[in-house]
Amino acid sequence: AALAQQCREVLTAKLNQQQLKALQDLHLLPCFQGLVGNIKANQSSWLAFLDHAEPESAIPGGWRQPDDSAGTSNQILQEALIIKALRPDRLVLVCQRLVENVLGAGFLDLPAFNLAYVVEKDSKASSPIMMVSVPGFDPSGKVTELAQTQGKALTSA
């Protein structure tokens, strides 16, 4: 059967069109040639994977090529591609695992931001401090708290 038809026949009740397309795209890569066949043969395992709370730790086995000699980093990358195709909501977590495997454990651990140290050691009164923020985090509370602990007046411009 054509690849598109094979993909449509696997996990039909669970996969949306985007997931089916991603599965087809994966199947075109040599290291994933057996993936669709493995999903067809082990549907219950793959259904459990799709419903798993942490699917990155529950990817069914048996889909790798018998002669696959990929190292650990390449295996994690292959798993990341499967997660991206079938459970994209969990991609960040498997990518973190890949980064830590390649660059070392703790690479993604950022030191705590110490505003008091920055104000005292790394800045001058004549130079502003630029704080970059992300949605959902407002650094103004840290500024207010520091001003109060140091007994400094705080005004907004």
Secondary structure as a PSIPRED ss2 file (coil, helix, strand):
# PSIPRED VFORMAT (PSIPRED V4.0)

   1 A C   1.000  0.000  0.000
   2 A C   1.000  0.000  0.000
   3 L H   0.000  1.000  0.000
   4 A H   0.000  1.000  0.000
   5 Q H   0.000  1.000  0.000
   6 Q H   0.000  1.000  0.000
   7 C H   0.000  1.000  0.000
   8 R H   0.000  1.000  0.000
   9 E C   1.000  0.000  0.000
  10 V C   1.000  0.000  0.000
  11 L C   1.000  0.000  0.000
  12 T C   1.000  0.000  0.000
  13 A C   1.000  0.000  0.000
  14 K C   1.000  0.000  0.000
  15 L C   1.000  0.000  0.000
  16 N C   1.000  0.000  0.000
  17 Q H   0.000  1.000  0.000
  18 Q H   0.000  1.000  0.000
  19 Q H   0.000  1.000  0.000
  20 L H   0.000  1.000  0.000
  21 K H   0.000  1.000  0.000
  22 A H   0.000  1.000  0.000
  23 L H   0.000  1.000  0.000
  24 Q H   0.000  1.000  0.000
  25 D H   0.000  1.000  0.000
  26 L H   0.000  1.000  0.000
  27 H H   0.000  1.000  0.000
  28 L C   1.000  0.000  0.000
  29 L C   1.000  0.000  0.000
  30 P H   0.000  1.000  0.000
  31 C H   0.000  1.000  0.000
  32 F H   0.000  1.000  0.000
  33 Q C   1.000  0.000  0.000
  34 G C   1.000  0.000  0.000
  35 L H   0.000  1.000  0.000
  36 V H   0.000  1.000  0.000
  37 G H   0.000  1.000  0.000
  38 N H   0.000  1.000  0.000
  39 I H   0.000  1.000  0.000
  40 K H   0.000  1.000  0.000
  41 A H   0.000  1.000  0.000
  42 N C   1.000  0.000  0.000
  43 Q H   0.000  1.000  0.000
  44 S H   0.000  1.000  0.000
  45 S H   0.000  1.000  0.000
  46 W H   0.000  1.000  0.000
  47 L H   0.000  1.000  0.000
  48 A H   0.000  1.000  0.000
  49 F H   0.000  1.000  0.000
  50 L H   0.000  1.000  0.000
  51 D H   0.000  1.000  0.000
  52 H C   1.000  0.000  0.000
  53 A C   1.000  0.000  0.000
  54 E C   1.000  0.000  0.000
  55 P H   0.000  1.000  0.000
  56 E H   0.000  1.000  0.000
  57 S H   0.000  1.000  0.000
  58 A C   1.000  0.000  0.000
  59 I C   1.000  0.000  0.000
  60 P C   1.000  0.000  0.000
  61 G C   1.000  0.000  0.000
  62 G C   1.000  0.000  0.000
  63 W C   1.000  0.000  0.000
  64 R C   1.000  0.000  0.000
  65 Q C   1.000  0.000  0.000
  66 P C   1.000  0.000  0.000
  67 D C   1.000  0.000  0.000
  68 D C   1.000  0.000  0.000
  69 S C   1.000  0.000  0.000
  70 A C   1.000  0.000  0.000
  71 G C   1.000  0.000  0.000
  72 T H   0.000  1.000  0.000
  73 S H   0.000  1.000  0.000
  74 N H   0.000  1.000  0.000
  75 Q H   0.000  1.000  0.000
  76 I H   0.000  1.000  0.000
  77 L H   0.000  1.000  0.000
  78 Q H   0.000  1.000  0.000
  79 E H   0.000  1.000  0.000
  80 A H   0.000  1.000  0.000
  81 L H   0.000  1.000  0.000
  82 I H   0.000  1.000  0.000
  83 I H   0.000  1.000  0.000
  84 K H   0.000  1.000  0.000
  85 A H   0.000  1.000  0.000
  86 L H   0.000  1.000  0.000
  87 R C   1.000  0.000  0.000
  88 P H   0.000  1.000  0.000
  89 D H   0.000  1.000  0.000
  90 R H   0.000  1.000  0.000
  91 L H   0.000  1.000  0.000
  92 V H   0.000  1.000  0.000
  93 L H   0.000  1.000  0.000
  94 V H   0.000  1.000  0.000
  95 C H   0.000  1.000  0.000
  96 Q H   0.000  1.000  0.000
  97 R H   0.000  1.000  0.000
  98 L H   0.000  1.000  0.000
  99 V H   0.000  1.000  0.000
 100 E H   0.000  1.000  0.000
 101 N H   0.000  1.000  0.000
 102 V H   0.000  1.000  0.000
 103 L H   0.000  1.000  0.000
 104 G C   1.000  0.000  0.000
 105 A C   1.000  0.000  0.000
 106 G C   1.000  0.000  0.000
 107 F C   1.000  0.000  0.000
 108 L C   1.000  0.000  0.000
 109 D C   1.000  0.000  0.000
 110 L C   1.000  0.000  0.000
 111 P C   1.000  0.000  0.000
 112 A C   1.000  0.000  0.000
 113 F C   1.000  0.000  0.000
 114 N C   1.000  0.000  0.000
 115 L H   0.000  1.000  0.000
 116 A H   0.000  1.000  0.000
 117 Y H   0.000  1.000  0.000
 118 V H   0.000  1.000  0.000
 119 V H   0.000  1.000  0.000
 120 E H   0.000  1.000  0.000
 121 K H   0.000  1.000  0.000
 122 D C   1.000  0.000  0.000
 123 S C   1.000  0.000  0.000
 124 K C   1.000  0.000  0.000
 125 A C   1.000  0.000  0.000
 126 S C   1.000  0.000  0.000
 127 S C   1.000  0.000  0.000
 128 P C   1.000  0.000  0.000
 129 I C   1.000  0.000  0.000
 130 M C   1.000  0.000  0.000
 131 M C   1.000  0.000  0.000
 132 V C   1.000  0.000  0.000
 133 S C   1.000  0.000  0.000
 134 V C   1.000  0.000  0.000
 135 P C   1.000  0.000  0.000
 136 G C   1.000  0.000  0.000
 137 F C   1.000  0.000  0.000
 138 D C   1.000  0.000  0.000
 139 P C   1.000  0.000  0.000
 140 S H   0.000  1.000  0.000
 141 G H   0.000  1.000  0.000
 142 K H   0.000  1.000  0.000
 143 V H   0.000  1.000  0.000
 144 T H   0.000  1.000  0.000
 145 E H   0.000  1.000  0.000
 146 L H   0.000  1.000  0.000
 147 A H   0.000  1.000  0.000
 148 Q H   0.000  1.000  0.000
 149 T H   0.000  1.000  0.000
 150 Q C   1.000  0.000  0.000
 151 G C   1.000  0.000  0.000
 152 K C   1.000  0.000  0.000
 153 A C   1.000  0.000  0.000
 154 L C   1.000  0.000  0.000
 155 T C   1.000  0.000  0.000
 156 S C   1.000  0.000  0.000
 157 A C   1.000  0.000  0.000
